[in-house]
Amino acid sequence: MRLLIVEDDPHIAELLQEGLSEDGYACDVATSASQGASLARLFPYALIILDVMLPEGADAGYVLGRELRGVGTQTPILYLSARSNIEERVTGLDAGGDDYLGKPFALRELRARVRALLRRSSGLARNVLRLPGGWQMDLGGRTVWNGHASEEGGASAPVQADLTRREFALLELLALHPGRAFSRQDIIERLWSGESGVEPKVIDVYVSTLRRKTAEELIDTVRGLGYRLGKMAHEW
């Protein structure tokens, strides 16, 4: 999925972009509140990581958060700030934030908070999702496996699917929005960050590979539109 990082410190922005990209997220970076506002208006991001202190002022992140909420934006917001006392955290939550993380932070914790916010925004409570055909998906461990019972009635050894980062990201997008169909262009916009020349037929290749590595019923084709997760996928 595609995330927006609003951070004017180039080192922190690079750390976030590289770390989250390793988890399969496409990341756009804005270095000011005004640039962040422009990008947020252009694209429905899955999550916004928003620094509090930006070139426009010490509380520019809060101002942007309030503006986004004021126009109806429901995208989860994770505030980052070196000011992390109780008063600041309360201010951030009151300014439309869904979570608040103080600097310096551990990238591992930030990744976990991102996963939690994405789950929450999709109405899910746990990292492990149940998928069609007995498949399961661990958003934290970045693994997909099948633990169907054997024909004799005993538990069979789990079969793990060896997915690339982009394959996992595509399946994650569908799994977090069960029942929703995404067009090929929608998928490109959510999984590729500003990359040009990505052809819609590339999505067909990824879907075909995912089906081969897992099961045909895992992803449904919606004629004339695109793809969605197979029937009745939901959390444990």
DODREN-320439 format. One line per 10 residues: number of its first residue (from 1); their letters; for each residue x, y, z of N, C-alpha, C. Coordinates in nm, 2 decimals. Atoms other than C-alpha are relative to their C-alpha. Layout:
REM DODREN-320439
NUM) a) X:Y:Z:X:Y:Z:X:Y:Z; ...
END
This chain:
REM DODREN-320439
1) mrlliveddp) 0.08:-0.12:0.00:0.00:0.00:0.00:0.09:0.13:0.00; -0.07:-0.12:0.02:0.10:0.36:-0.05:-0.01:0.09:0.12; 0.00:-0.08:-0.12:0.20:0.58:0.24:0.06:0.14:-0.03; -0.06:-0.13:0.01:0.28:0.95:0.27:0.08:0.03:0.12; -0.08:-0.04:-0.11:0.57:1.06:0.48:0.03:0.15:-0.01; -0.02:-0.14:0.00:0.58:1.43:0.57:0.11:0.03:0.11; -0.12:-0.01:-0.09:0.93:1.49:0.72:0.11:0.08:-0.07; -0.10:-0.09:0.07:1.18:1.77:0.65:0.14:-0.04:0.03; -0.13:0.05:-0.03:1.48:1.59:0.80:0.03:-0.11:-0.10; -0.02:0.10:0.11:1.63:1.41:0.50:0.05:-0.14:0.05
11) hiaellqegl) -0.05:0.13:-0.05:1.80:1.14:0.71:-0.11:-0.08:0.05; 0.12:0.07:-0.05:1.48:1.05:0.89:-0.09:-0.05:-0.11; 0.09:0.03:0.11:1.28:1.06:0.57:0.06:-0.12:-0.08; -0.06:0.11:0.07:1.53:0.83:0.40:-0.01:-0.13:0.08; 0.01:0.12:-0.09:1.53:0.59:0.70:-0.14:-0.06:-0.01; 0.14:0.05:0.00:1.15:0.57:0.70:-0.03:-0.06:-0.14; 0.04:0.05:0.13:1.12:0.53:0.32:0.07:-0.13:-0.03; -0.07:0.12:0.02:1.38:0.26:0.31:-0.05:-0.12:0.08; 0.05:0.11:-0.09:1.25:0.07:0.61:-0.14:-0.04:-0.04; 0.13:0.04:0.04:0.89:0.08:0.50:-0.01:-0.07:-0.13
21) sedgyacdva) -0.01:0.06:0.13:0.98:-0.01:0.15:0.04:-0.15:0.01; -0.03:0.14:-0.02:1.13:-0.33:0.28:-0.12:-0.08:0.04; 0.12:0.06:-0.03:0.79:-0.41:0.41:-0.10:0.00:-0.12; 0.08:0.00:0.12:0.65:-0.37:0.06:-0.09:0.12:-0.02; 0.09:-0.12:0.01:0.49:-0.02:0.11:0.07:0.09:-0.10; -0.04:-0.11:0.09:0.52:0.24:-0.16:-0.01:0.13:0.08; 0.00:-0.12:-0.08:0.62:0.57:0.00:0.03:0.12:-0.08; -0.02:-0.13:0.05:0.59:0.93:-0.11:0.05:0.09:0.11; -0.05:-0.08:-0.11:0.79:1.19:0.08:-0.03:0.15:-0.04; 0.01:-0.15:0.00:0.70:1.56:0.14:0.08:0.06:0.10
31) tsasqgasla) -0.09:-0.06:-0.10:0.94:1.79:0.31:-0.06:0.13:0.06; 0.06:-0.12:-0.06:0.69:2.06:0.41:-0.15:-0.03:0.02; 0.15:0.02:-0.02:0.33:2.09:0.53:-0.08:0.03:-0.13; 0.07:-0.04:0.12:0.23:2.26:0.21:0.01:-0.11:-0.10; -0.01:0.10:0.09:0.37:1.99:0.00:-0.08:-0.13:0.04; 0.07:0.12:-0.05:0.22:1.72:0.22:-0.15:0.02:-0.03; 0.14:-0.03:0.02:-0.12:1.89:0.19:-0.04:-0.02:-0.15; 0.02:0.01:0.14:-0.09:1.90:-0.19:-0.01:-0.15:-0.04; 0.00:0.14:0.03:0.00:1.53:-0.21:-0.13:-0.07:0.06; 0.12:0.06:-0.07:-0.28:1.43:0.04:-0.13:0.03:-0.08
41) rlfpyaliil) 0.12:-0.03:0.08:-0.53:1.60:-0.19:0.00:-0.07:-0.13; -0.01:0.07:0.12:-0.41:1.42:-0.49:-0.03:-0.15:0.00; 0.00:0.15:0.00:-0.41:1.06:-0.37:-0.05:-0.04:0.14; 0.05:0.05:-0.13:-0.60:0.86:-0.10:0.10:-0.10:0.06; -0.10:0.09:-0.07:-0.31:0.73:0.10:-0.06:-0.09:0.10; 0.05:0.09:-0.11:-0.35:0.43:0.33:0.04:0.05:0.14; -0.04:-0.06:-0.13:-0.16:0.62:0.61:0.09:0.11:-0.03; -0.09:-0.11:0.01:0.02:0.94:0.67:0.09:0.01:0.12; -0.09:-0.02:-0.10:0.33:0.97:0.88:0.04:0.15:0.00; -0.01:-0.15:0.00:0.35:1.34:0.99:0.08:0.05:0.11
51) dvmlpegada) -0.09:-0.07:-0.10:0.63:1.52:1.16:-0.07:0.12:0.05; 0.06:-0.12:-0.06:0.51:1.79:1.40:0.07:0.13:-0.04; -0.07:-0.12:0.03:0.78:2.04:1.34:0.05:0.00:-0.14; -0.03:-0.01:0.15:0.81:2.14:0.97:0.04:0.15:-0.03; -0.05:-0.14:0.03:0.95:2.45:0.79:-0.10:0.11:0.02; 0.10:-0.10:-0.02:0.62:2.63:0.82:-0.02:0.04:0.15; 0.01:-0.04:-0.14:0.64:2.63:1.20:0.01:-0.12:0.10; -0.02:0.10:-0.09:0.69:2.43:1.52:-0.12:-0.10:0.02; 0.12:0.08:-0.01:0.33:2.30:1.52:-0.07:-0.02:-0.14; 0.06:0.01:0.14:0.28:2.29:1.14:-0.06:-0.14:-0.03
61) gyvlgrelrg) 0.06:0.14:0.02:0.21:1.91:1.15:-0.13:0.00:0.06; 0.13:0.00:-0.06:-0.07:1.97:1.39:-0.10:0.08:-0.08; 0.08:-0.08:0.08:-0.21:2.24:1.17:-0.05:-0.08:-0.12; 0.04:0.08:0.11:-0.20:2.01:0.87:-0.10:-0.11:0.04; 0.09:0.10:-0.04:-0.36:1.73:1.06:-0.14:0.05:0.02; 0.13:-0.06:-0.02:-0.65:1.95:1.16:-0.06:0.04:-0.13; 0.06:-0.04:0.13:-0.69:2.08:0.81:-0.05:-0.13:-0.08; 0.05:0.12:0.07:-0.71:1.72:0.67:-0.12:-0.05:0.06; 0.12:0.05:-0.06:-0.96:1.62:0.93:-0.12:0.09:-0.03; 0.11:-0.10:0.02:-1.16:1.94:0.86:-0.06:-0.02:-0.14
71) vgtqtpilyl) 0.06:0.03:0.14:-1.21:1.84:0.49:-0.04:-0.14:-0.01; 0.06:0.14:0.01:-1.32:1.49:0.58:0.10:-0.11:-0.02; -0.10:0.11:0.02:-0.99:1.30:0.53:0.00:-0.09:0.12; 0.00:0.10:-0.10:-1.01:0.98:0.73:0.12:-0.09:0.01; -0.13:0.07:0.01:-0.66:0.85:0.65:0.06:0.00:0.14; -0.07:0.00:-0.13:-0.48:0.73:0.97:0.12:0.09:0.00; -0.12:-0.09:-0.01:-0.22:0.98:1.09:0.08:-0.04:0.12; -0.10:0.03:-0.11:0.09:0.88:1.29:0.09:0.12:0.01; -0.09:-0.11:-0.03:0.26:1.19:1.44:0.13:-0.04:0.05; -0.13:0.02:-0.05:0.63:1.20:1.49:0.05:0.13:0.06
81) sarsnieerv) -0.05:-0.12:-0.06:0.79:1.45:1.73:0.11:-0.02:0.10; -0.10:0.01:-0.10:1.09:1.51:1.95:-0.06:0.04:0.14; 0.07:-0.04:-0.12:0.84:1.66:2.20:-0.10:-0.11:0.03; 0.08:0.11:-0.02:0.69:1.35:2.34:-0.06:-0.02:0.14; 0.06:0.01:-0.13:0.56:1.44:2.69:-0.16:-0.02:-0.01; 0.14:0.03:0.01:0.20:1.37:2.78:-0.08:0.11:-0.06; 0.08:-0.11:0.06:0.07:1.71:2.69:0.01:0.00:-0.15; -0.02:0.00:0.15:0.22:1.69:2.34:-0.08:-0.12:-0.06; 0.07:0.11:0.05:0.08:1.34:2.29:-0.15:0.03:-0.01; 0.14:-0.03:0.00:-0.27:1.46:2.39:-0.03:0.10:-0.11
91) tgldaggddy) 0.02:-0.10:0.10:-0.23:1.76:2.16:-0.01:-0.07:-0.14; -0.01:0.07:0.13:-0.14:1.53:1.87:-0.13:-0.08:-0.02; 0.12:0.08:0.02:-0.44:1.30:1.93:-0.12:0.09:-0.02; 0.11:-0.09:0.02:-0.67:1.60:1.96:0.01:0.07:-0.14; -0.02:-0.06:0.13:-0.52:1.73:1.63:-0.03:-0.10:-0.11; 0.04:0.09:0.11:-0.66:1.44:1.44:0.09:-0.12:-0.01; -0.09:0.12:0.01:-0.38:1.19:1.51:-0.06:-0.13:0.05; 0.04:0.13:-0.05:-0.44:0.82:1.55:0.10:-0.06:0.09; -0.10:0.05:-0.08:-0.11:0.76:1.71:0.11:0.10:0.01; -0.11:-0.10:-0.03:0.20:0.95:1.84:0.12:-0.07:0.04
101) lgkpfalrel) -0.13:0.06:-0.03:0.56:0.84:1.84:0.11:0.10:0.02; -0.10:-0.10:-0.03:0.84:1.03:2.00:0.14:-0.04:-0.07; -0.14:0.02:0.05:1.19:1.08:1.85:0.10:0.01:0.11; -0.04:0.11:0.11:1.43:0.91:1.85:-0.09:-0.12:0.03; 0.09:0.12:-0.01:1.23:0.60:1.78:0.07:-0.12:-0.07; -0.05:0.12:0.06:1.31:0.24:1.69:-0.08:-0.03:-0.13; 0.07:0.03:0.12:1.22:0.16:1.33:-0.09:-0.12:0.01; 0.08:0.12:-0.02:1.09:-0.18:1.44:-0.13:0.04:0.06; 0.12:-0.04:-0.07:0.84:-0.01:1.67:-0.09:0.08:-0.10; 0.08:-0.08:0.09:0.73:0.24:1.40:-0.07:-0.10:-0.10
111) rarvrallrr) 0.06:0.09:0.10:0.67:-0.05:1.15:-0.12:-0.07:0.07; 0.11:0.07:-0.07:0.46:-0.23:1.41:-0.12:0.10:0.02; 0.10:-0.10:-0.01:0.26:0.09:1.47:-0.07:0.02:-0.13; 0.06:-0.01:0.13:0.20:0.13:1.10:-0.09:-0.12:-0.03; 0.09:0.12:0.03:0.07:-0.23:1.07:-0.13:0.01:0.09; 0.12:-0.01:-0.09:-0.16:-0.17:1.37:-0.10:0.10:-0.05; 0.09:-0.10:0.05:-0.30:0.15:1.22:-0.07:-0.05:-0.13; 0.06:0.05:0.13:-0.36:-0.02:0.88:-0.10:-0.10:0.03; 0.10:0.10:-0.04:-0.53:-0.31:1.05:-0.13:0.07:0.05; 0.11:-0.07:-0.07:-0.75:-0.08:1.26:-0.09:0.07:-0.10
121) ssglarnvlr) 0.08:-0.07:0.10:-0.85:0.13:0.96:-0.08:-0.10:-0.09; 0.07:0.11:0.08:-0.96:-0.20:0.79:-0.10:-0.08:0.08; 0.09:0.07:-0.09:-1.16:-0.31:1.09:0.05:-0.13:0.05; -0.06:0.13:-0.04:-0.92:-0.59:1.18:0.08:0.02:0.14; -0.06:-0.01:-0.13:-0.77:-0.67:1.52:0.13:-0.07:0.02; -0.12:0.08:-0.01:-0.49:-0.91:1.46:0.08:0.00:-0.12; -0.09:0.00:0.11:-0.19:-0.95:1.24:-0.03:-0.12:-0.09; 0.02:0.12:0.08:-0.29:-1.30:1.12:-0.14:0.00:-0.06; 0.13:0.00:0.07:-0.56:-1.30:0.86:-0.03:-0.14:-0.07; 0.04:0.12:0.06:-0.76:-1.60:0.73:-0.03:0.03:-0.15
131) lpggwqmdlg) 0.03:-0.02:0.14:-0.77:-1.62:0.35:-0.07:-0.12:-0.06; 0.07:0.11:0.06:-0.97:-1.84:0.11:0.10:-0.12:-0.02; -0.07:0.12:0.03:-0.86:-2.20:0.06:0.09:-0.05:0.11; -0.08:0.05:-0.11:-0.71:-2.25:0.41:0.13:0.08:0.01; -0.12:-0.08:-0.01:-0.44:-1.99:0.35:-0.01:0.10:0.11; -0.01:-0.10:-0.11:-0.32:-1.75:0.63:0.11:0.09:-0.04; -0.10:-0.10:0.03:-0.13:-1.43:0.62:0.04:0.07:0.12; -0.05:-0.07:-0.12:0.09:-1.28:0.89:0.06:0.13:-0.04; -0.04:-0.13:0.04:0.12:-0.91:0.84:0.13:0.04:0.06; -0.12:-0.04:-0.07:0.39:-0.88:1.10:0.12:-0.08:-0.05
141) grtvwnghas) -0.10:0.09:0.05:0.60:-1.18:0.99:0.02:0.00:-0.15; -0.01:0.00:0.15:0.54:-1.11:0.62:0.00:-0.13:-0.06; 0.01:0.14:0.05:0.45:-1.47:0.56:-0.14:-0.04:-0.04; 0.13:0.06:0.05:0.17:-1.66:0.38:0.02:-0.15:0.00; -0.01:0.15:-0.01:0.11:-2.03:0.45:-0.14:-0.06:0.00; 0.12:0.08:0.00:-0.15:-2.30:0.43:0.02:-0.11:0.10; -0.01:0.11:-0.11:-0.22:-2.53:0.73:-0.12:-0.09:-0.01; 0.12:0.09:0.01:-0.51:-2.74:0.59:0.03:-0.13:0.07; -0.01:0.14:-0.06:-0.58:-3.07:0.77:0.02:-0.10:-0.11; -0.02:0.11:0.10:-0.47:-3.38:0.59:-0.13:-0.08:-0.02
151) eeggasapvq) 0.12:0.08:0.03:-0.72:-3.62:0.43:-0.03:-0.10:0.11; 0.02:0.10:-0.11:-0.66:-3.86:0.72:-0.06:0.06:0.13; 0.06:-0.07:-0.11:-0.79:-3.60:0.96:0.10:0.07:0.09; -0.10:-0.06:-0.08:-0.46:-3.50:1.11:0.05:0.13:-0.06; -0.05:-0.12:0.06:-0.29:-3.17:1.07:0.12:-0.02:-0.09; -0.11:0.02:0.10:-0.06:-3.15:0.77:0.11:0.11:0.03; -0.10:-0.10:-0.02:0.27:-2.96:0.77:-0.03:0.12:-0.08; 0.03:-0.13:0.07:0.22:-2.59:0.68:0.08:0.01:-0.13; -0.06:-0.03:0.12:0.30:-2.50:0.33:0.02:0.15:-0.02; -0.02:-0.14:0.00:0.46:-2.16:0.30:0.02:0.04:-0.15
161) adltrrefal) -0.02:-0.06:0.14:0.43:-1.95:-0.02:0.12:0.09:0.00; -0.12:-0.08:0.01:0.76:-1.79:-0.12:-0.04:0.12:-0.09; 0.05:-0.12:0.07:0.63:-1.44:-0.22:0.11:0.11:0.00; -0.09:-0.12:0.01:0.83:-1.14:-0.34:-0.07:0.11:0.08; 0.05:-0.11:-0.07:0.78:-0.81:-0.16:-0.13:0.06:-0.07; 0.11:-0.06:0.08:0.55:-0.68:-0.44:-0.12:-0.10:0.00; 0.11:0.09:-0.01:0.35:-1.00:-0.44:-0.07:0.00:0.13; 0.06:-0.01:-0.13:0.30:-0.98:-0.07:-0.08:0.13:0.02; 0.07:-0.12:-0.01:0.20:-0.62:-0.10:-0.13:0.00:-0.07; 0.12:0.02:0.07:-0.06:-0.70:-0.36:-0.10:-0.08:0.08
171) lellalhpgr) 0.09:0.08:-0.08:-0.21:-0.97:-0.15:-0.05:0.07:0.13; 0.03:-0.08:-0.12:-0.20:-0.75:0.16:-0.11:0.10:-0.03; 0.10:-0.10:0.05:-0.39:-0.48:-0.03:-0.14:-0.06:-0.01; 0.13:0.06:0.02:-0.67:-0.72:-0.12:-0.05:-0.06:0.13; 0.04:0.07:-0.13:-0.67:-0.90:0.22:-0.06:0.10:0.10; 0.05:-0.10:-0.09:-0.72:-0.57:0.41:-0.13:0.07:-0.05; 0.13:-0.06:0.05:-1.02:-0.48:0.19:-0.08:-0.11:-0.06; 0.07:0.12:0.06:-1.21:-0.81:0.15:-0.14:0.05:-0.06; 0.12:-0.03:0.07:-1.50:-0.78:-0.09:0.01:0.12:-0.10; -0.02:-0.11:0.09:-1.36:-0.47:-0.26:0.08:-0.03:-0.12
181) afsrqdiier) -0.08:0.03:0.12:-1.25:-0.49:-0.62:0.08:0.12:-0.03; -0.09:-0.11:0.04:-0.95:-0.29:-0.73:0.03:-0.01:-0.15; -0.04:0.00:0.14:-0.88:-0.19:-1.09:0.15:-0.02:-0.01; -0.14:0.01:0.02:-0.54:-0.25:-1.24:0.07:0.13:0.03; -0.06:-0.13:-0.02:-0.47:0.12:-1.23:0.00:0.04:0.15; 0.01:-0.02:-0.15:-0.59:0.14:-0.86:0.12:-0.07:0.06; -0.10:0.08:-0.06:-0.34:-0.13:-0.78:0.14:0.06:-0.02; -0.13:-0.06:0.03:-0.05:0.04:-0.96:0.02:0.13:0.08; -0.02:-0.12:-0.08:-0.12:0.37:-0.78:0.02:-0.03:0.15; -0.02:0.03:-0.14:-0.12:0.20:-0.44:0.13:-0.08:0.03
191) lwsgesgvep) -0.12:0.08:-0.02:0.18:-0.02:-0.49:0.13:0.05:-0.06; -0.12:-0.07:0.06:0.42:0.19:-0.70:0.00:0.14:0.03; -0.01:-0.14:-0.05:0.53:0.53:-0.57:0.07:0.08:-0.11; -0.05:-0.09:0.10:0.57:0.77:-0.86:0.08:-0.06:-0.11; -0.08:0.06:0.11:0.72:0.52:-1.10:-0.08:0.00:-0.13; 0.07:-0.02:0.13:0.64:0.58:-1.46:0.02:-0.13:-0.08; -0.01:0.11:0.09:0.58:0.32:-1.73:-0.04:-0.13:0.05; 0.05:0.12:-0.05:0.41:0.06:-1.52:-0.13:-0.03:-0.08; 0.11:0.04:0.08:0.17:-0.12:-1.76:-0.10:-0.08:0.08; 0.11:0.08:-0.07:-0.17:-0.25:-1.64:0.02:-0.15:-0.01
201) kvidvyvstl) -0.01:0.14:0.02:-0.09:-0.59:-1.78:0.10:-0.06:0.10; -0.09:0.05:-0.10:0.19:-0.62:-1.52:-0.08:-0.06:0.12; 0.09:0.04:-0.11:-0.09:-0.66:-1.26:-0.05:-0.14:-0.03; 0.05:0.13:0.04:-0.22:-0.96:-1.45:0.11:-0.11:0.03; -0.11:0.09:-0.02:0.12:-1.12:-1.43:0.02:-0.03:0.15; -0.02:0.02:-0.15:0.15:-1.07:-1.05:-0.12:-0.08:0.05; 0.11:0.08:-0.05:-0.20:-1.21:-1.00:0.02:-0.15:-0.04; -0.02:0.13:0.05:-0.12:-1.51:-1.21:0.11:-0.08:0.08; -0.11:0.06:-0.08:0.20:-1.57:-1.01:-0.05:-0.03:0.14; 0.05:0.03:-0.13:0.02:-1.54:-0.68:-0.09:-0.12:0.00
211) rrktaeelid) 0.09:0.12:0.01:-0.24:-1.79:-0.79:0.08:-0.13:-0.01; -0.08:0.12:0.02:0.03:-2.03:-0.90:0.07:-0.04:0.13; -0.07:0.03:-0.12:0.21:-2.00:-0.57:-0.09:-0.04:0.12; 0.09:0.03:-0.11:-0.10:-2.03:-0.35:-0.12:-0.09:-0.06; 0.12:0.07:0.05:-0.44:-2.12:-0.50:-0.08:0.09:-0.10; 0.07:-0.07:0.10:-0.66:-2.02:-0.79:-0.11:0.08:0.07; 0.11:-0.07:-0.07:-0.95:-1.93:-0.55:0.04:0.11:0.09; -0.04:-0.10:-0.09:-0.74:-1.69:-0.35:-0.04:0.14:-0.06; 0.03:-0.13:0.06:-0.80:-1.40:-0.60:-0.11:-0.02:-0.10; 0.10:0.00:0.11:-1.12:-1.34:-0.80:0.02:0.10:-0.10
221) tvrglgyrlg) 0.00:-0.10:0.11:-1.13:-1.17:-1.13:-0.14:0.06:-0.01; 0.13:-0.07:0.01:-1.41:-0.91:-1.15:0.00:0.05:-0.15; 0.01:-0.03:0.14:-1.50:-0.89:-1.52:-0.02:0.15:-0.02; 0.01:-0.14:0.03:-1.45:-0.54:-1.66:0.05:0.10:0.10; -0.05:-0.09:-0.10:-1.29:-0.40:-1.35:0.14:-0.04:0.04; -0.13:0.03:-0.05:-1.00:-0.59:-1.19:0.00:-0.12:0.09; -0.01:0.11:-0.09:-0.94:-0.81:-0.89:-0.04:0.03:0.14; 0.03:-0.01:-0.14:-1.05:-0.88:-0.54:0.04:-0.13:0.07; -0.03:0.12:-0.07:-0.98:-1.13:-0.27:-0.12:-0.10:-0.01; 0.10:0.10:0.01:-1.17:-1.46:-0.29:-0.11:0.02:0.11
231) kmahew) 0.12:-0.02:-0.09:-1.50:-1.49:-0.10:0.03:-0.02:0.15; 0.01:0.01:-0.15:-1.54:-1.42:0.27:0.14:-0.01:0.07; -0.13:-0.01:-0.08:-1.18:-1.35:0.37:-0.02:0.09:0.12; 0.02:-0.08:-0.12:-1.17:-1.22:0.72:0.11:-0.03:0.11; -0.10:0.02:-0.11:-0.96:-1.20:1.04:-0.04:-0.12:0.08; 0.03:0.10:-0.10:-0.93:-1.47:1.30:-0.09:0.06:0.10
END
